[in-house]
Amino acid sequence: MIDLAARLLPAALAGRRRSGLAAPARQLVAAGAPGRSLHLEVEGAGGGHWYIALDSPAAVGSPERAVAQVAMDGVEFCQLVAGHISPEEAAAGQDGDREAIRDVLSAAASLSRL
């Protein structure tokens, strides 16, 4: 479930952007090309590392293009995705572009309303 939620984040972020709920895209790239990314690290059972494309759901997340990192526990990530905690309460470790972090955590919380 954690992997599924992480893979849905670029599309959820794009949907929030179209609704005016997220910052506009900064660097559009061709579909399949590496774009600005957020490194999401989920610890514990079912956890792992994902590079979330920030500016286009068709871009590829890339470690070389990472502008921010978020580390959190798997239970905390599931609670965020389920809408049980707010983005402000989530993510013990955050580093980098604050706007990107806020937008991705908000997109994760919005998955509970799909």
Secondary structure, DSSP 8 states (H G I E B T S, - for coil): -HHHHHHHHHHHHHHHHHTT-S---S----TTSEEEEEEEEEESTT-EEEEEESS-TTSEEEEEEEEEEEEEEHHHHHHHHTTSS-TTT--SEEEE-HHHHHHHHHHHHHGGG-
